Amino acid sequence: MNRRNFVRNMAGSASGILLGSGLLQASAAETPAHATAGGSAEARIKKMMSYRKLDAHVHLGLSNDPPELNVDFAERLGIDRMYLSKPVTRGPGAPEDFRACNDVILKAMKKYPNRLSGMLTLNPQFPKESLEEIKRCTGEGMTGIKVYYQVKINDPLFYPIIEKAIALKMIILMHAEASLGIAGYRMKYDQKIKPLVSRPEDFIEAATRYPEAMLQYAHTGGGPDWEYACKALRHHKNVYVDVSGSNNENNMVEFAVKTLGVERVLFGSDNMYYQSVGKIMDARLTEEDKKKIFFDNYNNILKKGGHHVD
């Protein structure tokens, strides 16, 4: 990355930072010049609020934060609706564990029905209980499935889950990270620590077996080699990527759009709200492309299952 791109990248990060509550009142004179290249802080915030947004990757309950915090961020950043999940991130992920996680989401949905929607979690190692949980949670209005890395997405244990999601026209959001041990990756992972994490190659196998499925490759902005992932997934049109995560590398969003097509790129935050909004705001894309990423693309997915936002 040359010096000019580095400076621009810092400007993109500043775009997200400027949306933070502590800087909402900052004047242009108080803001670094490179951060206001597109106008004053107030003008940039006004522009940001003009876009409708659906957050396709956001969590509740991974810490002790209440749903009111999600709602507060949604209101400050003009996010019409958040699609919440609470995956089991520790322990074996037994049925009682994922049921308890889904209960947290259901409670939040009922408290804020106009702002929060749910994505259920499960563990394919328990197929009977997982299918029962899909029935229970979709009956309560949940619109998608979010799974961690207890089982790879291409494992045969996952087949009944994918088939059920196809029948319900629901997307599966799968925790994803870079392939392990491959030279040239931005981030590598110890196979002994995370042996079952899904890689781009695993998504490709699942997507090829189930071309009717809708699979969401999580957080390209969360550390993995987003260039490799986008290139690998290029020809598998039923795999979408979300831009969530705290990384604001130069050209990340633009590269995903160029490689996959804008319709396969989704806005998501993974609770990194300002950074995820800022990287789209500062992306060198058309207004129409930004509208699609922020809102239209995910809403078109939801339409297939009858859960779209008017």
C-alpha positions as a Python dict, from the first residue, in 0.01 Angstrom:
ca = {
    (1, 'M'): (0, 0, 0),
    (2, 'N'): (155, 332, -103),
    (3, 'R'): (140, 649, 103),
    (4, 'R'): (-155, 794, -90),
    (5, 'N'): (-365, 482, -41),
    (6, 'F'): (-264, 467, 325),
    (7, 'V'): (-389, 823, 378),
    (8, 'R'): (-712, 742, 197),
    (9, 'N'): (-757, 432, 410),
    (10, 'M'): (-720, 640, 724),
    (11, 'A'): (-985, 875, 584),
    (12, 'G'): (-1218, 579, 543),
    (13, 'S'): (-1162, 480, 903),
    (14, 'A'): (-1224, 837, 1010),
    (15, 'S'): (-1553, 830, 820),
    (16, 'G'): (-1669, 557, 1055),
    (17, 'I'): (-1522, 723, 1361),
    (18, 'L'): (-1700, 1049, 1279),
    (19, 'L'): (-2030, 868, 1320),
    (20, 'G'): (-1949, 795, 1684),
    (21, 'S'): (-2153, 963, 1953),
    (22, 'G'): (-1853, 1151, 2088),
    (23, 'L'): (-1795, 1327, 1755),
    (24, 'L'): (-2147, 1392, 1637),
    (25, 'Q'): (-2115, 1755, 1737),
    (26, 'A'): (-1766, 1805, 1598),
    (27, 'S'): (-1727, 2101, 1365),
    (28, 'A'): (-1527, 2086, 1044),
    (29, 'A'): (-1259, 2296, 1211),
    (30, 'E'): (-1217, 2033, 1482),
    (31, 'T'): (-1198, 1744, 1235),
    (32, 'P'): (-885, 1631, 1045),
    (33, 'A'): (-884, 1769, 690),
    (34, 'H'): (-863, 1424, 526),
    (35, 'A'): (-1172, 1311, 718),
    (36, 'T'): (-1385, 1596, 582),
    (37, 'A'): (-1277, 1572, 221),
    (38, 'G'): (-1635, 1488, 129),
    (39, 'G'): (-1782, 1775, 331),
    (40, 'S'): (-1831, 1870, 694),
    (41, 'A'): (-1893, 1611, 960),
    (42, 'E'): (-2255, 1723, 980),
    (43, 'A'): (-2300, 1691, 603),
    (44, 'R'): (-2149, 1343, 599),
    (45, 'I'): (-2373, 1230, 882),
    (46, 'K'): (-2678, 1371, 705),
    (47, 'K'): (-2580, 1184, 390),
    (48, 'M'): (-2528, 863, 587),
    (49, 'M'): (-2874, 893, 741),
    (50, 'S'): (-3031, 926, 396),
    (51, 'Y'): (-2960, 560, 316),
    (52, 'R'): (-3200, 292, 435),
    (53, 'K'): (-3009, 8, 599),
    (54, 'L'): (-3060, -355, 700),
    (55, 'D'): (-2791, -500, 925),
    (56, 'A'): (-2752, -858, 802),
    (57, 'H'): (-2498, -964, 1065),
    (58, 'V'): (-2532, -841, 1422),
    (59, 'H'): (-2538, -1003, 1763),
    (60, 'L'): (-2707, -972, 2099),
    (61, 'G'): (-2603, -1130, 2425),
    (62, 'L'): (-2241, -1216, 2351),
    (63, 'S'): (-2165, -978, 2635),
    (64, 'N'): (-2397, -836, 2900),
    (65, 'D'): (-2525, -557, 2676),
    (66, 'P'): (-2906, -527, 2663),
    (67, 'P'): (-3106, -500, 2337),
    (68, 'E'): (-3152, -131, 2408),
    (69, 'L'): (-2789, -83, 2302),
    (70, 'N'): (-2860, -238, 1961),
    (71, 'V'): (-3166, -18, 1921),
    (72, 'D'): (-2966, 291, 2018),
    (73, 'F'): (-2706, 220, 1750),
    (74, 'A'): (-2979, 150, 1497),
    (75, 'E'): (-3140, 485, 1566),
    (76, 'R'): (-2813, 678, 1557),
    (77, 'L'): (-2703, 521, 1229),
    (78, 'G'): (-3037, 502, 1052),
    (79, 'I'): (-3056, 121, 1046),
    (80, 'D'): (-3415, 23, 970),
    (81, 'R'): (-3382, -328, 1109),
    (82, 'M'): (-3118, -550, 1267),
    (83, 'Y'): (-3108, -927, 1214),
    (84, 'L'): (-2983, -1050, 1549),
    (85, 'S'): (-2834, -1379, 1653),
    (86, 'K'): (-2668, -1523, 1962),
    (87, 'P'): (-2455, -1820, 1857),
    (88, 'V'): (-2313, -2066, 2108),
    (89, 'T'): (-1945, -1972, 2116),
    (90, 'R'): (-1827, -2189, 2407),
    (91, 'G'): (-1870, -2546, 2516),
    (92, 'P'): (-2026, -2831, 2320),
    (93, 'G'): (-2329, -2634, 2201),
    (94, 'A'): (-2586, -2876, 2341),
    (95, 'P'): (-2957, -2833, 2257),
    (96, 'E'): (-3029, -2663, 2588),
    (97, 'D'): (-2754, -2414, 2511),
    (98, 'F'): (-2877, -2312, 2166),
    (99, 'R'): (-3238, -2303, 2283),
    (100, 'A'): (-3139, -2063, 2561),
    (101, 'C'): (-2953, -1844, 2310),
    (102, 'N'): (-3256, -1830, 2082),
    (103, 'D'): (-3480, -1742, 2375),
    (104, 'V'): (-3269, -1430, 2430),
    (105, 'I'): (-3328, -1325, 2070),
    (106, 'L'): (-3700, -1403, 2081),
    (107, 'K'): (-3740, -1189, 2391),
    (108, 'A'): (-3565, -895, 2222),
    (109, 'M'): (-3777, -937, 1907),
    (110, 'K'): (-4096, -919, 2109),
    (111, 'K'): (-3976, -611, 2296),
    (112, 'Y'): (-3872, -423, 1978),
    (113, 'P'): (-4075, -578, 1694),
    (114, 'N'): (-4029, -283, 1460),
    (115, 'R'): (-3651, -274, 1489),
    (116, 'L'): (-3515, -621, 1575),
    (117, 'S'): (-3555, -948, 1386),
    (118, 'G'): (-3402, -1282, 1472),
    (119, 'M'): (-3173, -1541, 1320),
    (120, 'L'): (-3183, -1868, 1508),
    (121, 'T'): (-2876, -2065, 1606),
    (122, 'L'): (-2835, -2443, 1630),
    (123, 'N'): (-2575, -2719, 1625),
    (124, 'P'): (-2592, -2979, 1343),
    (125, 'Q'): (-2427, -3232, 1575),
    (126, 'F'): (-2779, -3260, 1718),
    (127, 'P'): (-2986, -3300, 1399),
    (128, 'K'): (-3324, -3385, 1551),
    (129, 'E'): (-3311, -3104, 1805),
    (130, 'S'): (-3179, -2858, 1545),
    (131, 'L'): (-3468, -2925, 1308),
    (132, 'E'): (-3713, -2893, 1596),
    (133, 'E'): (-3553, -2560, 1686),
    (134, 'I'): (-3591, -2433, 1330),
    (135, 'K'): (-3962, -2512, 1349),
    (136, 'R'): (-3999, -2344, 1688),
    (137, 'C'): (-3810, -2027, 1601),
    (138, 'T'): (-3950, -1973, 1253),
    (139, 'G'): (-4292, -2013, 1408),
    (140, 'E'): (-4202, -1715, 1626),
    (141, 'G'): (-4094, -1507, 1325),
    (142, 'M'): (-3720, -1567, 1288),
    (143, 'T'): (-3599, -1517, 932),
    (144, 'G'): (-3259, -1689, 901),
    (145, 'I'): (-3005, -1925, 1054),
    (146, 'K'): (-2670, -1833, 1210),
    (147, 'V'): (-2420, -2109, 1292),
    (148, 'Y'): (-2079, -2093, 1455),
    (149, 'Y'): (-1802, -2349, 1395),
    (150, 'Q'): (-1915, -2663, 1575),
    (151, 'V'): (-1958, -2821, 1229),
    (152, 'K'): (-1821, -2720, 888),
    (153, 'I'): (-2082, -2601, 642),
    (154, 'N'): (-1993, -2881, 397),
    (155, 'D'): (-2016, -3158, 658),
    (156, 'P'): (-2292, -3415, 588),
    (157, 'L'): (-2432, -3329, 930),
    (158, 'F'): (-2522, -2991, 781),
    (159, 'Y'): (-2718, -3136, 487),
    (160, 'P'): (-3058, -3160, 666),
    (161, 'I'): (-3017, -2803, 793),
    (162, 'I'): (-2938, -2668, 446),
    (163, 'E'): (-3227, -2863, 295),
    (164, 'K'): (-3467, -2721, 552),
    (165, 'A'): (-3340, -2368, 488),
    (166, 'I'): (-3397, -2420, 115),
    (167, 'A'): (-3754, -2529, 181),
    (168, 'L'): (-3814, -2219, 397),
    (169, 'K'): (-3626, -1988, 156),
    (170, 'M'): (-3399, -1875, 440),
    (171, 'I'): (-3037, -1767, 427),
    (172, 'I'): (-2770, -1938, 639),
    (173, 'L'): (-2513, -1703, 792),
    (174, 'M'): (-2201, -1906, 864),
    (175, 'H'): (-1905, -1797, 1073),
    (176, 'A'): (-1607, -1793, 837),
    (177, 'E'): (-1236, -1736, 854),
    (178, 'A'): (-937, -1766, 624),
    (179, 'S'): (-820, -2101, 496),
    (180, 'L'): (-564, -2252, 726),
    (181, 'G'): (-196, -2277, 653),
    (182, 'I'): (-210, -2132, 298),
    (183, 'A'): (76, -1896, 213),
    (184, 'G'): (-14, -1537, 134),
    (185, 'Y'): (-319, -1507, 359),
    (186, 'R'): (-365, -1191, 558),
    (187, 'M'): (-460, -1390, 865),
    (188, 'K'): (-390, -1753, 947),
    (189, 'Y'): (-541, -1969, 1218),
    (190, 'D'): (-401, -2255, 1419),
    (191, 'Q'): (-579, -2571, 1304),
    (192, 'K'): (-544, -2714, 1653),
    (193, 'I'): (-749, -2425, 1793),
    (194, 'K'): (-1021, -2400, 1527),
    (195, 'P'): (-1023, -2722, 1326),
    (196, 'L'): (-1388, -2695, 1221),
    (197, 'V'): (-1404, -2336, 1106),
    (198, 'S'): (-1551, -2304, 755),
    (199, 'R'): (-1319, -2181, 481),
    (200, 'P'): (-1406, -2048, 135),
    (201, 'E'): (-1340, -2396, -4),
    (202, 'D'): (-1601, -2542, 234),
    (203, 'F'): (-1859, -2286, 119),
    (204, 'I'): (-1784, -2379, -242),
    (205, 'E'): (-1850, -2747, -174),
    (206, 'A'): (-2180, -2676, 5),
    (207, 'A'): (-2289, -2424, -258),
    (208, 'T'): (-2213, -2669, -539),
    (209, 'R'): (-2406, -2949, -372),
    (210, 'Y'): (-2699, -2717, -297),
    (211, 'P'): (-2726, -2449, -569),
    (212, 'E'): (-3072, -2353, -439),
    (213, 'A'): (-2931, -2264, -96),
    (214, 'M'): (-2848, -1908, 11),
    (215, 'L'): (-2524, -1898, 206),
    (216, 'Q'): (-2370, -1592, 371),
    (217, 'Y'): (-1991, -1581, 412),
    (218, 'A'): (-1941, -1380, 728),
    (219, 'H'): (-1733, -1069, 796),
    (220, 'T'): (-1496, -1018, 507),
    (221, 'G'): (-1391, -716, 715),
    (222, 'G'): (-1314, -933, 1017),
    (223, 'G'): (-959, -1037, 940),
    (224, 'P'): (-956, -1311, 674),
    (225, 'D'): (-805, -1263, 329),
    (226, 'W'): (-1102, -1098, 162),
    (227, 'E'): (-934, -1094, -179),
    (228, 'Y'): (-884, -1471, -173),
    (229, 'A'): (-1236, -1535, -43),
    (230, 'C'): (-1400, -1320, -312),
    (231, 'K'): (-1192, -1476, -587),
    (232, 'A'): (-1267, -1827, -462),
    (233, 'L'): (-1642, -1760, -436),
    (234, 'R'): (-1669, -1570, -764),
    (235, 'H'): (-1852, -1838, -964),
    (236, 'H'): (-2081, -1958, -684),
    (237, 'K'): (-2369, -1717, -717),
    (238, 'N'): (-2564, -1853, -419),
    (239, 'V'): (-2291, -1739, -179),
    (240, 'Y'): (-2314, -1382, -51),
    (241, 'V'): (-2053, -1194, 150),
    (242, 'D'): (-2110, -936, 420),
    (243, 'V'): (-1865, -653, 484),
    (244, 'S'): (-1891, -660, 864),
    (245, 'G'): (-1591, -627, 1092),
    (246, 'S'): (-1356, -359, 1219),
    (247, 'N'): (-1104, -380, 933),
    (248, 'N'): (-1114, -87, 690),
    (249, 'E'): (-857, -194, 434),
    (250, 'N'): (-843, 15, 120),
    (251, 'N'): (-1049, -124, -173),
    (252, 'M'): (-1218, -400, 32),
    (253, 'V'): (-1577, -317, -59),
    (254, 'E'): (-1492, -215, -414),
    (255, 'F'): (-1306, -541, -473),
    (256, 'A'): (-1600, -748, -349),
    (257, 'V'): (-1836, -560, -581),
    (258, 'K'): (-1605, -593, -881),
    (259, 'T'): (-1537, -963, -820),
    (260, 'L'): (-1879, -1090, -713),
    (261, 'G'): (-2121, -832, -849),
    (262, 'V'): (-2288, -573, -631),
    (263, 'E'): (-2599, -788, -570),
    (264, 'R'): (-2395, -1041, -369),
    (265, 'V'): (-2248, -788, -123),
    (266, 'L'): (-2440, -728, 201),
    (267, 'F'): (-2417, -466, 472),
    (268, 'G'): (-2354, -616, 813),
    (269, 'S'): (-2176, -482, 1119),
    (270, 'D'): (-2095, -775, 1349),
    (271, 'N'): (-2148, -502, 1610),
    (272, 'M'): (-1867, -293, 1456),
    (273, 'Y'): (-2126, -34, 1369),
    (274, 'Y'): (-1936, 281, 1274),
    (275, 'Q'): (-1661, 105, 1084),
    (276, 'S'): (-1904, -105, 882),
    (277, 'V'): (-2117, 194, 786),
    (278, 'G'): (-1812, 411, 718),
    (279, 'K'): (-1643, 167, 480),
    (280, 'I'): (-1951, 166, 254),
    (281, 'M'): (-1996, 542, 276),
    (282, 'D'): (-1636, 598, 165),
    (283, 'A'): (-1628, 322, -97),
    (284, 'R'): (-1571, 438, -455),
    (285, 'L'): (-1909, 316, -571),
    (286, 'T'): (-2216, 468, -731),
    (287, 'E'): (-2510, 586, -524),
    (288, 'E'): (-2715, 300, -665),
    (289, 'D'): (-2452, 45, -558),
    (290, 'K'): (-2444, 182, -203),
    (291, 'K'): (-2823, 166, -179),
    (292, 'K'): (-2814, -196, -290),
    (293, 'I'): (-2550, -293, -35),
    (294, 'F'): (-2708, -104, 253),
    (295, 'F'): (-3065, -221, 193),
    (296, 'D'): (-3186, -370, -134),
    (297, 'N'): (-2970, -681, -160),
    (298, 'Y'): (-3066, -826, 176),
    (299, 'N'): (-3426, -720, 135),
    (300, 'N'): (-3441, -914, -192),
    (301, 'I'): (-3320, -1222, -4),
    (302, 'L'): (-3587, -1169, 260),
    (303, 'K'): (-3854, -1136, -9),
    (304, 'K'): (-3801, -1497, -110),
    (305, 'G'): (-3926, -1608, 230),
    (306, 'G'): (-4189, -1337, 266),
    (307, 'H'): (-3999, -1139, 533),
    (308, 'H'): (-3900, -827, 342),
    (309, 'V'): (-3915, -473, 478),
    (310, 'D'): (-4152, -229, 307),
}
